Each structure stands twice: as C-alpha cells, then as structure tokens.
Amino acid sequence: MPYARSLGLLVSCLCFAASAQPFLLPTANHALFETGGEERFFVGTVGKSWVSGTFGCVRTEGWQMHEGLDIRCLERDGQGEPKDAVWATADGTVVYINTRPSLSNYGNYLVLRHQIEGLEIDSLYAHLRAIEPGLKVGQEVKAGARVATMGRTTNTRQAISKDRAHVHFELNMFVNDRFAGWFKKVNPTERNDHGLWNGQNLVGLDPRLVFLEQRAKGEQFSLIEFLRKQRELCRVVVRDTNFPWLKRYGALVAPNPAAATEGIAGYEVALNYAGVPFQLIPRSARELKSRGRFQLLVVNEPEYHLHPCRRLVSQRGNRWELTRQGQQWLELLTY
C-alpha cells in the first residue's frame, strides 16, 4: 500500500477512534466533505448529473429509487481500470459474498453486518472488481480494513464504462429472516440466487445524511436518534404482534401504557419514503379502528410529492390508499 494511502487510512481510523463515530467512508475519496466536492465524489448515470449517484428518488425523473451512493474512483491501473481499495465502514462480520456478477445487477458484491447502538446494520459494497483474497463469510473485520477492490461489474444491459467506475455503497436495515418463504410465495416462478441477502430484504438509509450528520455532531451523533427523526411519508396500522423487526430494532418501539395494560393487538408504524419503519407504537384492541390486517392512517402529502418513487401509497380522488407495492412491503415486514 503506498505511503500516502496508508497515511490517509491511518488518519481516518484515528479520527474514527477519537470521535467514536460509527461509520467510515468506504474509500479514500473524501470529497463528500469538501465544499463543492459532489462531482468529485458521486458518479451520475449516463448523461445525468452527480445527483443521480446519490440516495433516493434520483432516477427516471424522480420515479426510480437508488438505495445507495455511487462513489467515484481515484486510482486507475495502466488499462484505465479502477484499483481503489474498498474498506469496511465499521467493525463487523462478513455475512454474504457474491462472486458471480452475472447473478446480480450489483455484480460482485459483499455484505457486512455491524452492531451499532444495539441495532443490526448491514453495509453493502457492489460492482467490485475483486473481493479481498481469503475473505470468508463469518469472518470478523475491523473498521478501515481492506475488503475489496473497486470495479464496474454488473449484469445490467448497459455495462458500467471505465469513466463511470465506482463502488455502490449502501447502509441497510435487515427486513425479515423469513424472506425466502415470502419470496417464494410472491414470486413462485422466479429464482432467488442470494437467499436472505437479496436486495429486496434490505431497506436503505441515506449514507450521505449519516456521514454528514455524524461529522457535524461528532461524539454526540446517535444512529438511534437519526432514525427516530426521519421524515414520515405515511403511518399505518398492522394487526400483527410478532414479526422480526420488533426484536431486531426494538429501540424504535415506543411505549404505550394502554397496550401495556390491555395487551397488544397490533402496531402503528411510521414509514419514511424509503419504507424504513422508524417508529412502532404498540396498540391495544380498543385503539384499533379497523379489523383489516393493514390500515393506512395518514399520508404526509408534501413528503410524498418530494419522494414518490417507492410507490407505497397513491391518491384516488380525495382518498389515499396503500398501493400493491405498499401492501407487499407490509406483508414482507410482517411475514
């Protein structure tokens, strides 16, 4: 490893230790933190600006979700291929490695699992040229450890050109341990080549906002508080009392004396536009107005118009309703 890169990694790791911030940038590209550095950090889609390489409803005129950051390469070999190191964003465990790029639009990709403030967070690194030799599922890695080399692998119809080489980086929450059963039920004729680590079973946080907030707050940054203050797209009721999210992300369950006294018959769930259930309130039978399995309570219309791409809700006349996608999302959550 060149001295300058080694020094940069050392400085990054020392800053990480000093501030006790949970996440490191996954490459040596730190232009995210520089004024006007976005074009040097993000890779946009063909013919589009750097914004299309950010998280959210940034593609297909705002109707296509991009669940990660496309981070530009800094180093190339003699053939113009990227050779940047990809680093673990936090201490964690390797939970999935795909080295058959034809099986995913992620190409070669890697998933690490982290415990942050008692929450399970999964980081995903995609379009990799290579996984670090010897890296295996179940292996523990330290923040800043080299886990892969940046690349441009994918199975999409349009290849990733050399000039757009990047690592696609996600910070995800894991939806359901029973995903394989749900997938087979919903898609009986389709293959699931990645088991629990199919992208549909991961719901993304915006890494850019995470990085910027932890940089601004330093030791005061809290991932739980970051989640609790997500902007609400909608609020729903689910008549279910035993689904995996409740245990995995128990810190997001709010207290309710009525349900504690009378018993829990379901949960009121606040979703952000990406579908993240960031607040869950237990409700007693007396508090539930509908006997249906899912009930849409309220929609934040300005938020919907800003971020419609997950298509979880739609408006029919003056009435809002869950879409088919919204219904399926809640079915996966509670399967």
DADAFEN-V689742 format. One record per helix or strand of 3 or more residues. SS is the DSSP state (2 for helix, 1 for strand). FROM is the first residue (numbers start at 1). TO is the last residue. If there is no record, write none. Layout:
ss & from & to
SS & FROM & TO
SS & FROM & TO
This chain:
ss & from & to
2 & 3 & 19
2 & 31 & 33
2 & 38 & 41
2 & 50 & 53
1 & 56 & 59
1 & 64 & 66
1 & 69 & 72
1 & 85 & 87
1 & 92 & 98
2 & 101 & 103
1 & 109 & 116
1 & 119 & 126
1 & 146 & 149
2 & 162 & 164
1 & 166 & 174
2 & 179 & 186
2 & 195 & 197
2 & 199 & 201
1 & 202 & 205
2 & 207 & 220
2 & 223 & 228
1 & 234 & 238
2 & 244 & 248
2 & 250 & 252
2 & 257 & 262
1 & 266 & 271
1 & 277 & 283
2 & 285 & 287
1 & 294 & 299
2 & 301 & 306
1 & 313 & 316
1 & 319 & 322
2 & 324 & 334
